[in-house]
């Protein structure tokens, strides 16, 4: 957003300057190009005209509560080693997390309401954050489960490696 504000200021001040050098002009165009797609998507979403693309509609796997809790515990251990989490991280406050897991596999007339793995993963992230089911770590857990869920159906990575993308040192 700061880049966008700087770009707008540059455009405004650029109209008062006789000429921009080529690098400034190229940089300006790159910034505008980078944000144009985002704004177009947001506008389509706001107007209800964003069409969902169908990705992987072969849902052969439904995430299980015990399995998800095991992954969260694994994440918590890794984060606690780095002093990036406390004992409160991942502690459930209520049944909201179970509700989030059930919500992504809802059906109507034997058809999934979220018919692709990608849509289920996105809604899992949303529901975990929105339901605020944990005492601490809701956004981190939601983001982690989003990524973990996307690899879980195909079992690309064994569970013991599934937290590595999230727990890498910030210096790396």
Rosetta constraint file for C-alpha pairs under 8 A:
AtomPair CA 1 CA 5 HARMONIC 6.28 0.50
AtomPair CA 2 CA 6 HARMONIC 6.17 0.50
AtomPair CA 3 CA 7 HARMONIC 6.02 0.50
AtomPair CA 3 CA 31 HARMONIC 7.42 0.50
AtomPair CA 4 CA 8 HARMONIC 6.18 0.50
AtomPair CA 4 CA 31 HARMONIC 7.25 0.50
AtomPair CA 4 CA 32 HARMONIC 7.75 0.50
AtomPair CA 4 CA 35 HARMONIC 7.77 0.50
AtomPair CA 5 CA 9 HARMONIC 6.17 0.50
AtomPair CA 6 CA 10 HARMONIC 6.00 0.50
AtomPair CA 7 CA 11 HARMONIC 6.09 0.50
AtomPair CA 7 CA 28 HARMONIC 6.44 0.50
AtomPair CA 7 CA 31 HARMONIC 7.21 0.50
AtomPair CA 7 CA 32 HARMONIC 7.68 0.50
AtomPair CA 8 CA 12 HARMONIC 6.08 0.50
AtomPair CA 9 CA 13 HARMONIC 6.00 0.50
AtomPair CA 10 CA 14 HARMONIC 5.54 0.50
AtomPair CA 11 CA 15 HARMONIC 6.34 0.50
AtomPair CA 12 CA 16 HARMONIC 7.29 0.50
AtomPair CA 13 CA 17 HARMONIC 6.57 0.50
AtomPair CA 14 CA 18 HARMONIC 7.59 0.50
AtomPair CA 14 CA 19 HARMONIC 7.45 0.50
AtomPair CA 14 CA 20 HARMONIC 7.10 0.50
AtomPair CA 20 CA 24 HARMONIC 6.12 0.50
AtomPair CA 20 CA 25 HARMONIC 6.17 0.50
AtomPair CA 21 CA 25 HARMONIC 6.35 0.50
AtomPair CA 22 CA 26 HARMONIC 6.10 0.50
AtomPair CA 23 CA 27 HARMONIC 6.02 0.50
AtomPair CA 24 CA 28 HARMONIC 6.06 0.50
AtomPair CA 25 CA 29 HARMONIC 6.27 0.50
AtomPair CA 26 CA 30 HARMONIC 6.17 0.50
AtomPair CA 27 CA 31 HARMONIC 6.28 0.50
AtomPair CA 28 CA 32 HARMONIC 6.28 0.50
AtomPair CA 29 CA 33 HARMONIC 5.98 0.50
AtomPair CA 30 CA 34 HARMONIC 6.07 0.50
AtomPair CA 31 CA 35 HARMONIC 6.38 0.50
AtomPair CA 32 CA 36 HARMONIC 6.00 0.50
AtomPair CA 33 CA 37 HARMONIC 7.20 0.50
AtomPair CA 34 CA 38 HARMONIC 7.50 0.50
AtomPair CA 35 CA 39 HARMONIC 6.18 0.50
AtomPair CA 36 CA 40 HARMONIC 6.08 0.50
AtomPair CA 37 CA 41 HARMONIC 6.14 0.50
AtomPair CA 38 CA 42 HARMONIC 6.15 0.50
AtomPair CA 39 CA 43 HARMONIC 5.99 0.50
AtomPair CA 40 CA 44 HARMONIC 6.19 0.50
AtomPair CA 41 CA 45 HARMONIC 6.12 0.50
AtomPair CA 41 CA 50 HARMONIC 7.01 0.50
AtomPair CA 42 CA 46 HARMONIC 6.05 0.50
AtomPair CA 43 CA 47 HARMONIC 6.13 0.50
AtomPair CA 44 CA 48 HARMONIC 5.99 0.50
AtomPair CA 44 CA 49 HARMONIC 4.87 0.50
AtomPair CA 44 CA 50 HARMONIC 4.78 0.50
AtomPair CA 45 CA 49 HARMONIC 6.05 0.50
AtomPair CA 45 CA 50 HARMONIC 5.02 0.50
AtomPair CA 54 CA 116 HARMONIC 6.73 0.50
AtomPair CA 55 CA 116 HARMONIC 6.07 0.50
AtomPair CA 55 CA 117 HARMONIC 7.58 0.50
AtomPair CA 55 CA 118 HARMONIC 6.94 0.50
AtomPair CA 56 CA 116 HARMONIC 5.18 0.50
AtomPair CA 56 CA 117 HARMONIC 5.79 0.50
AtomPair CA 56 CA 118 HARMONIC 7.04 0.50
AtomPair CA 57 CA 115 HARMONIC 5.80 0.50
AtomPair CA 57 CA 116 HARMONIC 4.38 0.50
AtomPair CA 57 CA 117 HARMONIC 6.56 0.50
AtomPair CA 58 CA 116 HARMONIC 7.19 0.50
AtomPair CA 58 CA 117 HARMONIC 7.82 0.50
AtomPair CA 59 CA 115 HARMONIC 7.72 0.50
AtomPair CA 59 CA 116 HARMONIC 6.81 0.50
AtomPair CA 59 CA 117 HARMONIC 6.41 0.50
AtomPair CA 59 CA 153 HARMONIC 7.91 0.50
AtomPair CA 60 CA 153 HARMONIC 7.10 0.50
AtomPair CA 61 CA 153 HARMONIC 5.44 0.50
AtomPair CA 62 CA 105 HARMONIC 7.19 0.50
AtomPair CA 62 CA 153 HARMONIC 7.79 0.50
AtomPair CA 63 CA 67 HARMONIC 7.17 0.50
AtomPair CA 63 CA 68 HARMONIC 6.97 0.50
AtomPair CA 63 CA 101 HARMONIC 7.15 0.50
AtomPair CA 63 CA 149 HARMONIC 7.38 0.50
AtomPair CA 64 CA 68 HARMONIC 6.20 0.50
AtomPair CA 64 CA 101 HARMONIC 7.58 0.50
AtomPair CA 65 CA 69 HARMONIC 6.11 0.50
AtomPair CA 65 CA 98 HARMONIC 6.60 0.50
AtomPair CA 65 CA 101 HARMONIC 7.09 0.50
AtomPair CA 66 CA 70 HARMONIC 6.15 0.50
AtomPair CA 67 CA 71 HARMONIC 6.38 0.50
AtomPair CA 68 CA 72 HARMONIC 6.27 0.50
AtomPair CA 68 CA 145 HARMONIC 7.68 0.50
AtomPair CA 69 CA 73 HARMONIC 6.11 0.50
AtomPair CA 70 CA 74 HARMONIC 6.18 0.50
AtomPair CA 71 CA 75 HARMONIC 6.20 0.50
AtomPair CA 71 CA 159 HARMONIC 7.25 0.50
AtomPair CA 71 CA 162 HARMONIC 7.88 0.50
AtomPair CA 71 CA 163 HARMONIC 7.67 0.50
AtomPair CA 72 CA 76 HARMONIC 6.05 0.50
AtomPair CA 72 CA 90 HARMONIC 6.67 0.50
AtomPair CA 72 CA 141 HARMONIC 6.92 0.50
AtomPair CA 73 CA 77 HARMONIC 6.22 0.50
AtomPair CA 73 CA 90 HARMONIC 7.35 0.50
AtomPair CA 74 CA 78 HARMONIC 6.43 0.50
AtomPair CA 74 CA 163 HARMONIC 7.14 0.50
AtomPair CA 75 CA 79 HARMONIC 6.17 0.50
AtomPair CA 75 CA 163 HARMONIC 5.80 0.50
AtomPair CA 75 CA 166 HARMONIC 7.91 0.50
AtomPair CA 75 CA 167 HARMONIC 7.48 0.50
AtomPair CA 76 CA 80 HARMONIC 5.94 0.50
AtomPair CA 76 CA 85 HARMONIC 6.70 0.50
AtomPair CA 76 CA 89 HARMONIC 6.67 0.50
AtomPair CA 76 CA 90 HARMONIC 7.12 0.50
AtomPair CA 77 CA 81 HARMONIC 6.26 0.50
AtomPair CA 78 CA 82 HARMONIC 6.80 0.50
AtomPair CA 78 CA 163 HARMONIC 7.89 0.50
AtomPair CA 78 CA 167 HARMONIC 6.34 0.50
AtomPair CA 79 CA 83 HARMONIC 6.17 0.50
AtomPair CA 79 CA 84 HARMONIC 4.95 0.50
AtomPair CA 79 CA 85 HARMONIC 5.40 0.50
AtomPair CA 79 CA 167 HARMONIC 6.46 0.50
AtomPair CA 80 CA 84 HARMONIC 5.58 0.50
AtomPair CA 80 CA 85 HARMONIC 4.88 0.50
AtomPair CA 80 CA 86 HARMONIC 6.33 0.50
AtomPair CA 85 CA 89 HARMONIC 5.94 0.50
AtomPair CA 85 CA 137 HARMONIC 7.99 0.50
AtomPair CA 87 CA 91 HARMONIC 7.90 0.50
AtomPair CA 88 CA 135 HARMONIC 5.96 0.50
AtomPair CA 88 CA 136 HARMONIC 5.63 0.50
AtomPair CA 89 CA 134 HARMONIC 7.29 0.50
AtomPair CA 89 CA 135 HARMONIC 6.53 0.50
AtomPair CA 89 CA 136 HARMONIC 4.54 0.50
AtomPair CA 89 CA 137 HARMONIC 5.32 0.50
AtomPair CA 90 CA 134 HARMONIC 5.45 0.50
AtomPair CA 90 CA 135 HARMONIC 6.66 0.50
AtomPair CA 90 CA 136 HARMONIC 6.03 0.50
AtomPair CA 90 CA 137 HARMONIC 6.09 0.50
AtomPair CA 90 CA 138 HARMONIC 7.54 0.50
AtomPair CA 90 CA 141 HARMONIC 7.43 0.50
AtomPair CA 91 CA 134 HARMONIC 5.22 0.50
AtomPair CA 91 CA 135 HARMONIC 5.54 0.50
AtomPair CA 91 CA 136 HARMONIC 7.02 0.50
AtomPair CA 92 CA 96 HARMONIC 8.00 0.50
AtomPair CA 92 CA 97 HARMONIC 7.32 0.50
AtomPair CA 92 CA 133 HARMONIC 5.61 0.50
AtomPair CA 92 CA 134 HARMONIC 4.37 0.50
AtomPair CA 92 CA 135 HARMONIC 6.25 0.50
AtomPair CA 93 CA 133 HARMONIC 5.51 0.50
AtomPair CA 93 CA 134 HARMONIC 5.36 0.50
AtomPair CA 93 CA 135 HARMONIC 5.97 0.50
AtomPair CA 94 CA 133 HARMONIC 6.14 0.50
AtomPair CA 94 CA 134 HARMONIC 7.86 0.50
AtomPair CA 95 CA 99 HARMONIC 6.30 0.50
AtomPair CA 95 CA 133 HARMONIC 7.19 0.50
AtomPair CA 96 CA 100 HARMONIC 6.14 0.50
AtomPair CA 96 CA 128 HARMONIC 7.86 0.50
AtomPair CA 96 CA 131 HARMONIC 5.89 0.50
AtomPair CA 96 CA 132 HARMONIC 7.38 0.50
AtomPair CA 96 CA 133 HARMONIC 4.94 0.50
AtomPair CA 97 CA 101 HARMONIC 6.38 0.50
AtomPair CA 97 CA 128 HARMONIC 6.43 0.50
AtomPair CA 97 CA 131 HARMONIC 7.44 0.50
AtomPair CA 97 CA 133 HARMONIC 5.44 0.50
AtomPair CA 97 CA 134 HARMONIC 7.83 0.50
AtomPair CA 98 CA 102 HARMONIC 6.26 0.50
AtomPair CA 99 CA 103 HARMONIC 5.94 0.50
AtomPair CA 100 CA 104 HARMONIC 6.67 0.50
AtomPair CA 100 CA 124 HARMONIC 6.37 0.50
AtomPair CA 100 CA 127 HARMONIC 5.37 0.50
AtomPair CA 100 CA 128 HARMONIC 6.13 0.50
AtomPair CA 100 CA 131 HARMONIC 7.54 0.50
AtomPair CA 101 CA 105 HARMONIC 7.30 0.50
AtomPair CA 101 CA 124 HARMONIC 6.84 0.50
AtomPair CA 102 CA 106 HARMONIC 6.57 0.50
AtomPair CA 104 CA 113 HARMONIC 7.73 0.50
AtomPair CA 104 CA 114 HARMONIC 6.52 0.50
AtomPair CA 104 CA 120 HARMONIC 5.30 0.50
AtomPair CA 104 CA 121 HARMONIC 7.93 0.50
AtomPair CA 104 CA 123 HARMONIC 6.37 0.50
AtomPair CA 104 CA 124 HARMONIC 6.30 0.50
AtomPair CA 105 CA 112 HARMONIC 6.30 0.50
AtomPair CA 105 CA 113 HARMONIC 7.26 0.50
AtomPair CA 105 CA 114 HARMONIC 7.07 0.50
AtomPair CA 105 CA 120 HARMONIC 7.40 0.50
AtomPair CA 106 CA 112 HARMONIC 5.80 0.50
AtomPair CA 106 CA 113 HARMONIC 5.82 0.50
AtomPair CA 106 CA 114 HARMONIC 7.56 0.50
AtomPair CA 107 CA 111 HARMONIC 4.99 0.50
AtomPair CA 107 CA 112 HARMONIC 4.20 0.50
AtomPair CA 107 CA 113 HARMONIC 5.31 0.50
AtomPair CA 108 CA 112 HARMONIC 6.50 0.50
AtomPair CA 108 CA 113 HARMONIC 6.62 0.50
AtomPair CA 111 CA 115 HARMONIC 7.44 0.50
AtomPair CA 114 CA 119 HARMONIC 5.54 0.50
AtomPair CA 114 CA 120 HARMONIC 5.59 0.50
AtomPair CA 115 CA 119 HARMONIC 6.83 0.50
AtomPair CA 115 CA 120 HARMONIC 7.37 0.50
AtomPair CA 116 CA 120 HARMONIC 6.25 0.50
AtomPair CA 117 CA 121 HARMONIC 6.11 0.50
AtomPair CA 117 CA 150 HARMONIC 6.96 0.50
AtomPair CA 118 CA 122 HARMONIC 6.15 0.50
AtomPair CA 118 CA 150 HARMONIC 6.94 0.50
AtomPair CA 119 CA 123 HARMONIC 6.10 0.50
AtomPair CA 120 CA 124 HARMONIC 6.00 0.50
AtomPair CA 121 CA 125 HARMONIC 6.34 0.50
AtomPair CA 121 CA 145 HARMONIC 7.77 0.50
AtomPair CA 121 CA 146 HARMONIC 5.05 0.50
AtomPair CA 121 CA 147 HARMONIC 7.67 0.50
AtomPair CA 121 CA 149 HARMONIC 6.13 0.50
AtomPair CA 121 CA 150 HARMONIC 6.38 0.50
AtomPair CA 122 CA 126 HARMONIC 6.31 0.50
AtomPair CA 122 CA 146 HARMONIC 6.47 0.50
AtomPair CA 123 CA 127 HARMONIC 5.87 0.50
AtomPair CA 124 CA 128 HARMONIC 6.02 0.50
AtomPair CA 124 CA 142 HARMONIC 7.02 0.50
AtomPair CA 124 CA 145 HARMONIC 7.44 0.50
AtomPair CA 124 CA 146 HARMONIC 6.50 0.50
AtomPair CA 125 CA 129 HARMONIC 6.28 0.50
AtomPair CA 125 CA 142 HARMONIC 4.47 0.50
AtomPair CA 125 CA 143 HARMONIC 5.95 0.50
AtomPair CA 125 CA 145 HARMONIC 6.84 0.50
AtomPair CA 125 CA 146 HARMONIC 5.44 0.50
AtomPair CA 126 CA 130 HARMONIC 5.84 0.50
AtomPair CA 126 CA 142 HARMONIC 7.24 0.50
AtomPair CA 127 CA 131 HARMONIC 5.60 0.50
AtomPair CA 128 CA 132 HARMONIC 6.11 0.50
AtomPair CA 128 CA 133 HARMONIC 6.62 0.50
AtomPair CA 128 CA 138 HARMONIC 6.39 0.50
AtomPair CA 128 CA 139 HARMONIC 7.54 0.50
AtomPair CA 128 CA 141 HARMONIC 7.57 0.50
AtomPair CA 128 CA 142 HARMONIC 5.31 0.50
AtomPair CA 129 CA 133 HARMONIC 7.76 0.50
AtomPair CA 129 CA 138 HARMONIC 5.30 0.50
AtomPair CA 129 CA 139 HARMONIC 5.41 0.50
AtomPair CA 129 CA 142 HARMONIC 5.92 0.50
AtomPair CA 132 CA 138 HARMONIC 5.92 0.50
AtomPair CA 133 CA 138 HARMONIC 7.04 0.50
AtomPair CA 134 CA 138 HARMONIC 5.80 0.50
AtomPair CA 137 CA 141 HARMONIC 5.71 0.50
AtomPair CA 138 CA 142 HARMONIC 5.89 0.50
AtomPair CA 139 CA 143 HARMONIC 6.06 0.50
AtomPair CA 140 CA 144 HARMONIC 5.98 0.50
AtomPair CA 141 CA 145 HARMONIC 5.96 0.50
AtomPair CA 142 CA 146 HARMONIC 6.08 0.50
AtomPair CA 143 CA 147 HARMONIC 6.54 0.50
AtomPair CA 144 CA 148 HARMONIC 6.00 0.50
AtomPair CA 144 CA 163 HARMONIC 7.77 0.50
AtomPair CA 144 CA 166 HARMONIC 6.81 0.50
AtomPair CA 145 CA 149 HARMONIC 5.59 0.50
AtomPair CA 146 CA 150 HARMONIC 6.39 0.50
AtomPair CA 147 CA 151 HARMONIC 6.76 0.50
AtomPair CA 148 CA 152 HARMONIC 6.05 0.50
AtomPair CA 148 CA 162 HARMONIC 6.33 0.50
AtomPair CA 148 CA 163 HARMONIC 7.78 0.50
AtomPair CA 149 CA 153 HARMONIC 6.96 0.50
AtomPair CA 151 CA 155 HARMONIC 5.80 0.50
AtomPair CA 151 CA 156 HARMONIC 5.66 0.50
AtomPair CA 151 CA 157 HARMONIC 6.79 0.50
AtomPair CA 152 CA 156 HARMONIC 6.87 0.50
AtomPair CA 152 CA 157 HARMONIC 7.54 0.50
AtomPair CA 157 CA 161 HARMONIC 6.21 0.50
AtomPair CA 157 CA 162 HARMONIC 6.12 0.50
AtomPair CA 158 CA 162 HARMONIC 6.44 0.50
AtomPair CA 159 CA 163 HARMONIC 7.74 0.50
AtomPair CA 163 CA 167 HARMONIC 6.23 0.50
AtomPair CA 164 CA 168 HARMONIC 6.12 0.50
AtomPair CA 168 CA 172 HARMONIC 6.92 0.50
